[in-house]
Amino acid sequence: MFSVIIPVYNRADEMEALLESLAAQTAPEGTFEVIAVDDGSSEPCADVCARYPFCTYYWKENQGRSIARNYAMERACGDYFIFFDSDCIIPPGYFQTLLSLGPLPDCFGGPDAAHESFTTLQKGINFAMTSFLTTGGIRGGKVSLEKFTPRTFNMGFSREVYERVGGFREMFSEDIDMSMRIRRAGFAMELIHQAPVYHKRRMSWCKFARQVYVFGMSRITLKTLYPGSLKAVHCLPALFLLGSVASLLMGIFLSSWWLLPLGVYVLALFLSAWVSAGLNVALRAVPAAMIQLWGYGAGFIKALISGRNEAAEIEIRKGKNE
């Protein structure tokens, strides 16, 4: 019924953990197939994939994760396509949950969480990316400031969606672009809270900072492609960055009372992370949250000021991806 699609690039160890979690699924045998597309890795994971009979492995030249996903969809047999990132671990009841829901919506997704085996840094970054205090719950939280938009670390849609909407575009935030196209085509979209995945995130502060900076820039690209799609929640990190700078400057040169709002927010983050994940995670969650907000805000502001418009480039690439 399901074709699980995984693009991978130089992540053999993580693929091992992901495939092991898929082998442990409680759903009946034959419920899903796995198609792993190695996007030109210098360290291929063919040997890892060969140990799992349900996994079909392809290696192709490096062209990007969207084209790798499209390559897999062209070869998939399932009625539904399920997308995971190679750095995910899937809970054993994931597919059993989907089967128990009866008819599935045209497009769906689930939240992400931190697995107990993750490092404290990964757990801290996970908190920063999922907490209502940082992202407004837009990544699958129970309370959200905008409509749920599936991301490709945990996303599924029907073959009918693929046949009508086409594949992914090779761009940053390609999963948000895909979700917008699916919604505009009139398909139903739903958040399935009971189907989370464990997402490892980035392994270092620098990689995480680069990732969120690009996310901020890509939001302006999405605004160009979809006029009216930019919401107030998307502007909050940029406003937070400007407010933080102003608060720090006035706190230094005028009065320390100007530091109070930022200090209260940091304290709220720390206490929230401490209660939900423990002290060690909280000590990393606070800097992760600052990097997440400031990095996204910086990318957003830079793209907004420069007027960077990737729409023409995206349309050129579109023919390769669809």
Contacts in CASP RR format, 6 or more apart in sequence:
PFRMAT RR
TARGET T0000
AUTHOR 0000-0000-0000
METHOD contacts of the structure
MODEL  1
MFSVIIPVYNRADEMEALLESLAAQTAPEGTFEVIAVDDGSSEPCADVCA
RYPFCTYYWKENQGRSIARNYAMERACGDYFIFFDSDCIIPPGYFQTLLS
LGPLPDCFGGPDAAHESFTTLQKGINFAMTSFLTTGGIRGGKVSLEKFTP
RTFNMGFSREVYERVGGFREMFSEDIDMSMRIRRAGFAMELIHQAPVYHK
RRMSWCKFARQVYVFGMSRITLKTLYPGSLKAVHCLPALFLLGSVASLLM
GIFLSSWWLLPLGVYVLALFLSAWVSAGLNVALRAVPAAMIQLWGYGAGF
IKALISGRNEAAEIEIRKGKNE
1 31 0 8 1.000
1 32 0 8 1.000
1 78 0 8 1.000
1 79 0 8 1.000
1 80 0 8 1.000
1 99 0 8 1.000
2 31 0 8 1.000
2 32 0 8 1.000
2 33 0 8 1.000
2 78 0 8 1.000
2 79 0 8 1.000
2 80 0 8 1.000
2 81 0 8 1.000
2 82 0 8 1.000
2 95 0 8 1.000
2 98 0 8 1.000
3 32 0 8 1.000
3 33 0 8 1.000
3 34 0 8 1.000
3 35 0 8 1.000
3 72 0 8 1.000
3 73 0 8 1.000
3 76 0 8 1.000
3 77 0 8 1.000
3 78 0 8 1.000
3 80 0 8 1.000
3 81 0 8 1.000
3 82 0 8 1.000
4 22 0 8 1.000
4 32 0 8 1.000
4 33 0 8 1.000
4 34 0 8 1.000
4 35 0 8 1.000
4 82 0 8 1.000
4 83 0 8 1.000
4 84 0 8 1.000
5 35 0 8 1.000
5 37 0 8 1.000
5 69 0 8 1.000
5 72 0 8 1.000
5 73 0 8 1.000
5 76 0 8 1.000
5 81 0 8 1.000
5 82 0 8 1.000
5 83 0 8 1.000
5 84 0 8 1.000
6 15 0 8 1.000
6 18 0 8 1.000
6 34 0 8 1.000
6 35 0 8 1.000
6 36 0 8 1.000
6 37 0 8 1.000
6 72 0 8 1.000
6 83 0 8 1.000
6 84 0 8 1.000
6 85 0 8 1.000
6 86 0 8 1.000
7 36 0 8 1.000
7 37 0 8 1.000
7 39 0 8 1.000
7 64 0 8 1.000
7 65 0 8 1.000
7 68 0 8 1.000
7 69 0 8 1.000
7 72 0 8 1.000
7 85 0 8 1.000
7 86 0 8 1.000
8 14 0 8 1.000
8 15 0 8 1.000
8 36 0 8 1.000
8 37 0 8 1.000
8 38 0 8 1.000
8 39 0 8 1.000
8 41 0 8 1.000
8 45 0 8 1.000
8 68 0 8 1.000
8 86 0 8 1.000
9 38 0 8 1.000
9 39 0 8 1.000
9 40 0 8 1.000
9 41 0 8 1.000
9 62 0 8 1.000
9 65 0 8 1.000
9 86 0 8 1.000
10 41 0 8 1.000
10 42 0 8 1.000
10 43 0 8 1.000
11 41 0 8 1.000
11 45 0 8 1.000
11 86 0 8 1.000
11 87 0 8 1.000
12 41 0 8 1.000
12 43 0 8 1.000
12 44 0 8 1.000
12 45 0 8 1.000
12 47 0 8 1.000
12 48 0 8 1.000
14 86 0 8 1.000
14 87 0 8 1.000
14 200 0 8 1.000
15 36 0 8 1.000
15 45 0 8 1.000
15 48 0 8 1.000
15 49 0 8 1.000
15 86 0 8 1.000
16 45 0 8 1.000
16 48 0 8 1.000
17 89 0 8 1.000
18 84 0 8 1.000
18 86 0 8 1.000
18 87 0 8 1.000
18 88 0 8 1.000
18 89 0 8 1.000
18 90 0 8 1.000
19 34 0 8 1.000
19 48 0 8 1.000
19 49 0 8 1.000
19 51 0 8 1.000
19 52 0 8 1.000
19 55 0 8 1.000
21 89 0 8 1.000
21 90 0 8 1.000
21 91 0 8 1.000
21 92 0 8 1.000
22 32 0 8 1.000
22 34 0 8 1.000
22 52 0 8 1.000
22 54 0 8 1.000
22 55 0 8 1.000
22 90 0 8 1.000
23 52 0 8 1.000
23 54 0 8 1.000
24 92 0 8 1.000
25 31 0 8 1.000
25 32 0 8 1.000
25 90 0 8 1.000
25 92 0 8 1.000
25 93 0 8 1.000
25 94 0 8 1.000
25 95 0 8 1.000
25 96 0 8 1.000
26 92 0 8 1.000
26 93 0 8 1.000
26 95 0 8 1.000
26 96 0 8 1.000
27 93 0 8 1.000
27 94 0 8 1.000
27 95 0 8 1.000
27 96 0 8 1.000
27 98 0 8 1.000
27 99 0 8 1.000
30 54 0 8 1.000
31 95 0 8 1.000
31 99 0 8 1.000
32 54 0 8 1.000
32 82 0 8 1.000
32 95 0 8 1.000
33 54 0 8 1.000
33 55 0 8 1.000
33 56 0 8 1.000
33 76 0 8 1.000
33 77 0 8 1.000
33 78 0 8 1.000
34 52 0 8 1.000
34 54 0 8 1.000
34 55 0 8 1.000
34 56 0 8 1.000
35 55 0 8 1.000
35 56 0 8 1.000
35 58 0 8 1.000
35 72 0 8 1.000
35 75 0 8 1.000
35 76 0 8 1.000
36 45 0 8 1.000
36 49 0 8 1.000
36 55 0 8 1.000
36 56 0 8 1.000
36 57 0 8 1.000
36 58 0 8 1.000
36 72 0 8 1.000
37 58 0 8 1.000
37 59 0 8 1.000
37 60 0 8 1.000
37 68 0 8 1.000
37 69 0 8 1.000
37 71 0 8 1.000
37 72 0 8 1.000
38 44 0 8 1.000
38 45 0 8 1.000
38 46 0 8 1.000
38 57 0 8 1.000
38 58 0 8 1.000
38 59 0 8 1.000
38 60 0 8 1.000
39 60 0 8 1.000
39 62 0 8 1.000
39 63 0 8 1.000
39 64 0 8 1.000
39 65 0 8 1.000
39 67 0 8 1.000
39 68 0 8 1.000
40 59 0 8 1.000
40 60 0 8 1.000
40 61 0 8 1.000
40 62 0 8 1.000
41 59 0 8 1.000
44 59 0 8 1.000
45 57 0 8 1.000
46 57 0 8 1.000
46 59 0 8 1.000
49 55 0 8 1.000
49 56 0 8 1.000
49 57 0 8 1.000
50 57 0 8 1.000
56 75 0 8 1.000
58 71 0 8 1.000
58 72 0 8 1.000
58 75 0 8 1.000
60 68 0 8 1.000
60 71 0 8 1.000
63 170 0 8 1.000
63 320 0 8 1.000
64 170 0 8 1.000
65 174 0 8 1.000
66 167 0 8 1.000
66 168 0 8 1.000
66 169 0 8 1.000
66 170 0 8 1.000
66 171 0 8 1.000
66 174 0 8 1.000
66 321 0 8 1.000
67 168 0 8 1.000
67 170 0 8 1.000
67 320 0 8 1.000
67 321 0 8 1.000
69 83 0 8 1.000
69 152 0 8 1.000
69 167 0 8 1.000
69 168 0 8 1.000
70 167 0 8 1.000
70 168 0 8 1.000
70 321 0 8 1.000
70 322 0 8 1.000
73 81 0 8 1.000
73 162 0 8 1.000
73 167 0 8 1.000
78 159 0 8 1.000
79 158 0 8 1.000
79 159 0 8 1.000
80 104 0 8 1.000
80 156 0 8 1.000
80 157 0 8 1.000
80 158 0 8 1.000
80 159 0 8 1.000
81 156 0 8 1.000
81 157 0 8 1.000
81 158 0 8 1.000
81 159 0 8 1.000
81 162 0 8 1.000
82 155 0 8 1.000
82 156 0 8 1.000
83 152 0 8 1.000
83 153 0 8 1.000
83 154 0 8 1.000
83 155 0 8 1.000
83 156 0 8 1.000
83 175 0 8 1.000
84 90 0 8 1.000
84 152 0 8 1.000
84 153 0 8 1.000
84 154 0 8 1.000
84 197 0 8 1.000
85 152 0 8 1.000
85 153 0 8 1.000
85 199 0 8 1.000
87 199 0 8 1.000
87 200 0 8 1.000
87 201 0 8 1.000
88 112 0 8 1.000
88 153 0 8 1.000
88 154 0 8 1.000
88 197 0 8 1.000
88 198 0 8 1.000
88 199 0 8 1.000
88 200 0 8 1.000
89 115 0 8 1.000
89 117 0 8 1.000
89 197 0 8 1.000
89 198 0 8 1.000
89 200 0 8 1.000
90 197 0 8 1.000
90 198 0 8 1.000
91 196 0 8 1.000
91 197 0 8 1.000
91 198 0 8 1.000
94 195 0 8 1.000
94 197 0 8 1.000
97 192 0 8 1.000
97 194 0 8 1.000
97 195 0 8 1.000
98 104 0 8 1.000
98 192 0 8 1.000
98 195 0 8 1.000
101 192 0 8 1.000
104 158 0 8 1.000
105 187 0 8 1.000
105 188 0 8 1.000
105 189 0 8 1.000
105 190 0 8 1.000
106 157 0 8 1.000
106 158 0 8 1.000
106 160 0 8 1.000
106 161 0 8 1.000
106 182 0 8 1.000
106 187 0 8 1.000
106 188 0 8 1.000
106 189 0 8 1.000
107 150 0 8 1.000
107 155 0 8 1.000
107 156 0 8 1.000
107 157 0 8 1.000
107 158 0 8 1.000
107 161 0 8 1.000
107 179 0 8 1.000
107 182 0 8 1.000
107 183 0 8 1.000
107 187 0 8 1.000
107 188 0 8 1.000
107 189 0 8 1.000
107 190 0 8 1.000
108 150 0 8 1.000
108 155 0 8 1.000
108 156 0 8 1.000
108 157 0 8 1.000
108 189 0 8 1.000
108 190 0 8 1.000
108 191 0 8 1.000
108 192 0 8 1.000
108 195 0 8 1.000
109 148 0 8 1.000
109 150 0 8 1.000
109 151 0 8 1.000
109 154 0 8 1.000
109 155 0 8 1.000
109 156 0 8 1.000
109 190 0 8 1.000
109 191 0 8 1.000
109 192 0 8 1.000
109 195 0 8 1.000
110 140 0 8 1.000
110 150 0 8 1.000
110 154 0 8 1.000
110 155 0 8 1.000
110 191 0 8 1.000
110 192 0 8 1.000
110 193 0 8 1.000
110 195 0 8 1.000
110 196 0 8 1.000
110 197 0 8 1.000
111 130 0 8 1.000
111 139 0 8 1.000
111 140 0 8 1.000
111 141 0 8 1.000
111 154 0 8 1.000
111 191 0 8 1.000
111 193 0 8 1.000
111 196 0 8 1.000
112 126 0 8 1.000
112 129 0 8 1.000
112 130 0 8 1.000
112 139 0 8 1.000
112 140 0 8 1.000
112 153 0 8 1.000
112 154 0 8 1.000
112 196 0 8 1.000
112 197 0 8 1.000
112 198 0 8 1.000
112 199 0 8 1.000
113 126 0 8 1.000
113 130 0 8 1.000
113 196 0 8 1.000
113 197 0 8 1.000
113 198 0 8 1.000
113 199 0 8 1.000
114 122 0 8 1.000
114 123 0 8 1.000
114 124 0 8 1.000
114 126 0 8 1.000
114 127 0 8 1.000
114 198 0 8 1.000
114 199 0 8 1.000
114 277 0 8 1.000
115 198 0 8 1.000
115 200 0 8 1.000
118 126 0 8 1.000
118 198 0 8 1.000
118 200 0 8 1.000
120 280 0 8 1.000
120 281 0 8 1.000
120 283 0 8 1.000
120 284 0 8 1.000
121 203 0 8 1.000
121 204 0 8 1.000
121 205 0 8 1.000
121 284 0 8 1.000
121 288 0 8 1.000
122 200 0 8 1.000
122 201 0 8 1.000
122 203 0 8 1.000
123 277 0 8 1.000
123 281 0 8 1.000
123 284 0 8 1.000
123 285 0 8 1.000
124 273 0 8 1.000
124 277 0 8 1.000
124 281 0 8 1.000
124 284 0 8 1.000
124 285 0 8 1.000
124 288 0 8 1.000
125 201 0 8 1.000
125 202 0 8 1.000
125 208 0 8 1.000
125 284 0 8 1.000
125 288 0 8 1.000
125 292 0 8 1.000
126 199 0 8 1.000
126 201 0 8 1.000
127 134 0 8 1.000
127 273 0 8 1.000
127 276 0 8 1.000
127 277 0 8 1.000
127 281 0 8 1.000
127 285 0 8 1.000
127 288 0 8 1.000
127 289 0 8 1.000
128 134 0 8 1.000
128 285 0 8 1.000
128 288 0 8 1.000
128 289 0 8 1.000
128 291 0 8 1.000
128 292 0 8 1.000
129 135 0 8 1.000
129 139 0 8 1.000
129 201 0 8 1.000
129 292 0 8 1.000
130 137 0 8 1.000
130 139 0 8 1.000
130 140 0 8 1.000
130 141 0 8 1.000
131 137 0 8 1.000
131 269 0 8 1.000
131 272 0 8 1.000
131 273 0 8 1.000
131 285 0 8 1.000
131 289 0 8 1.000
132 141 0 8 1.000
132 143 0 8 1.000
133 265 0 8 1.000
133 268 0 8 1.000
133 269 0 8 1.000
133 272 0 8 1.000
133 289 0 8 1.000
134 269 0 8 1.000
134 289 0 8 1.000
134 292 0 8 1.000
134 293 0 8 1.000
135 292 0 8 1.000
136 143 0 8 1.000
136 144 0 8 1.000
136 145 0 8 1.000
136 233 0 8 1.000
137 143 0 8 1.000
137 144 0 8 1.000
137 145 0 8 1.000
138 144 0 8 1.000
138 145 0 8 1.000
138 146 0 8 1.000
138 148 0 8 1.000
138 149 0 8 1.000
138 233 0 8 1.000
139 151 0 8 1.000
140 148 0 8 1.000
140 191 0 8 1.000
140 193 0 8 1.000
141 191 0 8 1.000
141 193 0 8 1.000
142 193 0 8 1.000
145 231 0 8 1.000
145 232 0 8 1.000
145 233 0 8 1.000
146 231 0 8 1.000
146 233 0 8 1.000
147 189 0 8 1.000
148 189 0 8 1.000
148 190 0 8 1.000
148 191 0 8 1.000
149 175 0 8 1.000
149 176 0 8 1.000
149 179 0 8 1.000
149 180 0 8 1.000
150 156 0 8 1.000
150 157 0 8 1.000
150 175 0 8 1.000
150 179 0 8 1.000
150 189 0 8 1.000
150 191 0 8 1.000
151 175 0 8 1.000
151 176 0 8 1.000
152 168 0 8 1.000
152 174 0 8 1.000
152 175 0 8 1.000
152 178 0 8 1.000
153 197 0 8 1.000
153 199 0 8 1.000
154 195 0 8 1.000
154 196 0 8 1.000
154 197 0 8 1.000
154 199 0 8 1.000
155 175 0 8 1.000
155 179 0 8 1.000
157 182 0 8 1.000
157 187 0 8 1.000
161 182 0 8 1.000
161 185 0 8 1.000
161 187 0 8 1.000
164 185 0 8 1.000
165 178 0 8 1.000
165 181 0 8 1.000
165 182 0 8 1.000
165 185 0 8 1.000
165 187 0 8 1.000
166 181 0 8 1.000
166 322 0 8 1.000
167 178 0 8 1.000
167 321 0 8 1.000
167 322 0 8 1.000
168 174 0 8 1.000
168 175 0 8 1.000
168 177 0 8 1.000
168 178 0 8 1.000
168 321 0 8 1.000
169 177 0 8 1.000
169 178 0 8 1.000
169 314 0 8 1.000
169 317 0 8 1.000
169 318 0 8 1.000
169 321 0 8 1.000
169 322 0 8 1.000
170 317 0 8 1.000
170 320 0 8 1.000
170 321 0 8 1.000
171 177 0 8 1.000
171 218 0 8 1.000
171 221 0 8 1.000
171 310 0 8 1.000
171 314 0 8 1.000
171 317 0 8 1.000
172 214 0 8 1.000
172 215 0 8 1.000
172 217 0 8 1.000
172 218 0 8 1.000
172 221 0 8 1.000
173 215 0 8 1.000
173 218 0 8 1.000
173 219 0 8 1.000
173 221 0 8 1.000
173 222 0 8 1.000
176 218 0 8 1.000
176 222 0 8 1.000
177 222 0 8 1.000
177 225 0 8 1.000
179 189 0 8 1.000
180 222 0 8 1.000
180 225 0 8 1.000
180 226 0 8 1.000
180 229 0 8 1.000
182 189 0 8 1.000
183 189 0 8 1.000
201 208 0 8 1.000
202 208 0 8 1.000
202 211 0 8 1.000
205 287 0 8 1.000
205 288 0 8 1.000
205 291 0 8 1.000
208 288 0 8 1.000
208 291 0 8 1.000
208 292 0 8 1.000
209 291 0 8 1.000
209 295 0 8 1.000
212 291 0 8 1.000
212 292 0 8 1.000
212 295 0 8 1.000
212 296 0 8 1.000
213 295 0 8 1.000
213 296 0 8 1.000
213 298 0 8 1.000
213 299 0 8 1.000
214 299 0 8 1.000
215 296 0 8 1.000
216 237 0 8 1.000
216 295 0 8 1.000
216 296 0 8 1.000
216 297 0 8 1.000
216 298 0 8 1.000
216 299 0 8 1.000
216 300 0 8 1.000
216 303 0 8 1.000
217 299 0 8 1.000
217 300 0 8 1.000
217 302 0 8 1.000
217 303 0 8 1.000
217 308 0 8 1.000
218 303 0 8 1.000
219 230 0 8 1.000
219 234 0 8 1.000
219 300 0 8 1.000
219 303 0 8 1.000
220 300 0 8 1.000
220 303 0 8 1.000
220 304 0 8 1.000
220 307 0 8 1.000
220 308 0 8 1.000
221 303 0 8 1.000
221 308 0 8 1.000
221 309 0 8 1.000
221 310 0 8 1.000
221 311 0 8 1.000
221 314 0 8 1.000
222 229 0 8 1.000
222 230 0 8 1.000
223 229 0 8 1.000
223 230 0 8 1.000
224 309 0 8 1.000
224 310 0 8 1.000
224 311 0 8 1.000
225 311 0 8 1.000
225 314 0 8 1.000
234 300 0 8 1.000
235 300 0 8 1.000
237 292 0 8 1.000
237 293 0 8 1.000
237 294 0 8 1.000
237 295 0 8 1.000
237 296 0 8 1.000
237 297 0 8 1.000
237 300 0 8 1.000
238 296 0 8 1.000
238 297 0 8 1.000
238 300 0 8 1.000
238 301 0 8 1.000
238 304 0 8 1.000
240 293 0 8 1.000
240 294 0 8 1.000
240 297 0 8 1.000
241 293 0 8 1.000
241 294 0 8 1.000
241 295 0 8 1.000
241 297 0 8 1.000
241 298 0 8 1.000
241 301 0 8 1.000
242 301 0 8 1.000
244 262 0 8 1.000
244 294 0 8 1.000
246 258 0 8 1.000
247 258 0 8 1.000
247 259 0 8 1.000
247 261 0 8 1.000
247 262 0 8 1.000
248 259 0 8 1.000
248 262 0 8 1.000
250 258 0 8 1.000
251 257 0 8 1.000
251 258 0 8 1.000
251 259 0 8 1.000
266 286 0 8 1.000
266 290 0 8 1.000
269 285 0 8 1.000
269 286 0 8 1.000
269 289 0 8 1.000
270 282 0 8 1.000
270 285 0 8 1.000
270 286 0 8 1.000
271 282 0 8 1.000
273 281 0 8 1.000
273 282 0 8 1.000
273 285 0 8 1.000
273 286 0 8 1.000
274 281 0 8 1.000
274 282 0 8 1.000
277 285 0 8 1.000
302 308 0 8 1.000
END
